[in-house]
Every structure is written in C-alpha cells, then in structure tokens.
C-alpha cells in the first residue's frame, strides 16, 4: 500500500503548491506600479484613504536667476483623506522629491486644503522651511499665490540637540512609504534604521521584519477597471520610532508602533495599520493599483 501513502501525501501538498503558484502569478500585478490606493472604512464612523503615485521627475533646485538647472529625481505624491461621522478631518497632499541614487530627500511639499502649505528644502547641513497660507484670500486661490508667513533656515538637530551624523541620509516622513518598499532586511537582525525630519526635528525609526502569511485580496486594476482576486504571499513589518522624540512621533496620523504588510516578491505595500489618538485603530488595505514600469 506504499503507492496509496504516496498518493495521499501528494494530494495533501498539491493545494499548497497551487496557492504558492497562484501567489507568484498574482504578484506580477504589483511588480511595478504607478499608483496604489489604500483605504479603510468602519461603518459610518471612520473613513480613511491614502493614494500613492510614483513617477520619474525632473527637479529644478532653487538657484539664482541665470543658473537654472534640473536633475533627475523620483517623485512620490500622496493624497490623504480622513473623515469621522461624514465630516472631513484630514485632506492633505504631499510631494516628496528623492535622489534616485540614494533615496535621500531633496524637497518636500505639503498642502493642507484651504489651511496652509509647507515647503522644505533639504540642503547641506541645514534645511530651509517656507510656510504659506491663504489668509484673507478668496476660496480656491491657487497655492502658489498664498502669502508667506514663515521663511527660515534651521540646522539639522535631534530633540536632544545633537546634530545629524556625517554621512547619514535624511528623509521626509512621507518618503518612508517608498523607503519601506526598498528596505534591505536581509541582515542578522532583519531590521533597518532611517532618520526622518518630523516637525522640525530629526527622528530615528526602525523597520523590523516579522512573520509571513498567505492572503487573498480583492484589488481593482485601474488600467482595466476590473477587480481581481489576488492570492498573495505577504510579510509583516513593524515601524518603530526610537530615541529622543519617539513618544510623540506620528506617521499618517498614527502614533506608536505601526504594522505594515508587504507582498513578498514585489515588496509592495498592501496594508498599513496603527492607532490614531482619540479615534481608534485605522487599517488601510490595498484596494486598487495602477500597474507601471518598475522604478529603482
């Protein structure tokens, strides 16, 4: 009856093999992307959505007239919306220009709808921060016509006053969404640290790899309009603020440790969850993707 035991064992492993093959095929949709949409909705109480758009760009640094030049860059755009009981609480748009060779932040720009805008220029040894607002202006006045109420230069400093270490790459906090998908977690401790500029101070964050799982997700392909069932192999990561200033750090309005799931082959974000103070836990899950060419 040896042949029967072999047959039964093979039958037991075939479904598992089928899931793995399906996961490998379905991950191709996420291998290169132009746009990701992650969302969460808890009945009528809470609704959140984050849209990421990634594209190559040409960046022109602010230089004196007659010295205009442009350099290649990656542009990560995020649009974040959150409403509670139908009332919009968050409506932000950000642009992160990154150096394609190092992923270092070059410039960060954030607009809070009808409230304020902030531009940060990452310079050698210091940064320049320019803030504007539509004070006394008509509604829908273009952002580039808002009045400047702050324009200052600041040294890079941790909350305890220590300067940025030489040779350490600095990033804006929203650039983490891209860096997470580029992280090298193959070392013995399966973690990587980043330094970000948050609320005018430097903050250390640690990304740590965790367990894996198989998951089926319904995801809309924005290039065709069709919804697909994707069988994915996913890996969990934990984003942890560490060091001075960690106790008050926030990321996408979430405070404390944040759980992230990536599709294992493409390293694409499929879920982000964390606690929002006085609101509760938000679980942003991949709902739509627009395929595109893989970027470095």
C-alpha positions, -999 to 999 in steps of 0.1 A, spaced: 0 0 0 30 22 -3 16 37 -35 -15 48 -16 5 66 10 25 84 -17 -8 94 -35 -23 108 -3 8 128 6 9 142 -29 -28 151 -27 -21 170 6 6 191 -8 -10 199 -42 -34 226 -28 -5 243 -10 16 242 -42 -13 257 -61 -16 286 -37 21 293 -40 20 292 -78 -11 315 -78 6 339 -54 37 341 -77 15 349 -107 -7 374 -90 22 393 -76 31 403 -112 3 430 -110 22 446 -82 58 442 -96 58 477 -110 32 504 -101 23 539 -108 -5 543 -82 -16 525 -51 -49 532 -32 -52 520 4 -84 526 23 -104 517 55 -140 522 63 -157 514 97 -194 517 91 -204 554 92 -179 563 119 -145 564 102 -132 565 67 -96 569 56 -78 567 23 -42 572 11 -33 573 -26 4 569 -36 17 579 -70 53 572 -80 69 586 -112 103 597 -125 107 635 -125 130 664 -134 137 686 -103 149 722 -106 166 733 -74 161 769 -63 191 788 -76 199 824 -86 184 837 -119 205 826 -148 218 794 -131 187 773 -136 194 736 -140 175 704 -135 184 670 -121 167 636 -123 145 626 -93 118 603 -81 85 620 -72 63 603 -46 29 620 -43 5 612 -15 -31 622 -11 -45 616 24 -82 619 34 -99 610 66 -135 617 78 -153 610 110 -191 607 110 -190 622 75 -171 653 85 -138 657 67 -109 659 93 -79 655 70 -73 665 34 -36 667 27 -14 663 -4 23 659 -3 51 657 -28 85 641 -20 114 646 -44 140 619 -39 175 614 -52 172 582 -73 208 571 -64 205 574 -26 167 578 -19 177 609 1 151 636 2 157 667 -19 125 686 -13 92 681 5 60 700 -1 27 695 18 -6 713 13 -34 712 39 -65 721 20 -76 757 25 -54 760 55 -16 761 49 13 748 29 49 739 38 79 735 16 112 721 30 144 722 10 170 697 22 204 715 20 239 706 31 240 709 69 207 727 72 172 730 57 150 758 46 114 759 56 88 781 38 52 782 50 23 799 33 -14 804 39 -45 818 21 -50 845 48 -78 869 37 -79 855 2 -108 841 -18 -116 804 -16 -98 783 -42 -69 808 -46 -40 789 -62 -15 777 -36 14 794 -53 -3 828 -46 -7 822 -9 11 846 14 44 836 31 43 838 69 75 819 76 108 816 57 137 804 78 168 782 78 174 757 106 202 733 114 195 696 115 191 686 151 177 658 172 153 667 200 182 664 225 202 690 205 227 666 188 235 672 152 229 648 123 258 623 120 281 627 90 272 605 60 237 597 73 209 601 46 179 622 57 143 617 45 110 634 49 85 613 69 62 606 39 92 593 19 91 563 44 62 549 24 86 544 -5 117 535 15 98 507 33 94 490 -1 131 494 -8 145 483 26 172 457 29 162 434 58 185 405 50 209 412 78 211 390 110 187 413 130 163 417 100 159 454 106 170 488 91 170 523 106 161 556 90 164 592 101 135 615 91 127 651 96 95 654 116 80 686 130 114 704 126 134 677 145 153 646 135 137 613 144 150 578 143 127 550 132 135 513 130 119 489 105 118 453 116 107 422 96 82 397 110 61 367 100 47 357 66 12 347 56 -9 338 26 -38 361 19 -65 366 -8 -73 403 -16 -97 419 -40 -79 446 -58 -91 468 -86 -68 471 -116 -70 508 -125 -57 502 -160 -87 480 -169 -113 489 -143 -116 452 -134 -114 438 -99 -92 408 -94 -88 382 -66 -51 381 -58 -35 352 -40 -5 369 -23 23 358 -1 28 386 24 54 396 50 48 418 81 70 447 91 69 469 122 78 506 121 90 517 155 100 553 165 131 551 187 153 575 206 146 611 215 112 623 204 98 588 198 70 592 224 53 619 204 60 608 168 32 603 143 31 587 109 -1 591 87 -17 604 119 -9 571 136 11 571 169 34 544 183 43 512 165 28 507 131 22 474 114 28 471 77 23 441 53 42 438 20 36 415 -9 68 394 -5 80 392 -41 74 428 -53 78 444 -18 47 464 -25 27 477 5 -7 460 8 -17 471 44 -8 497 70 -24 498 104 -19 518 136 -36 537 164 -49 573 158 -52 591 192 -88 597 203 -101 579 172 -90 542 173 -72 518 151 -71 525 113 -64 496 89 -55 508 55 -57 480 30 -48 479 -7 -80 485 -28 -66 495 -62 -34 496 -82 -24 511 -115 4 490 -130 35 506 -143 72 501 -150 95 492 -121 115 521 -108 148 519 -90 
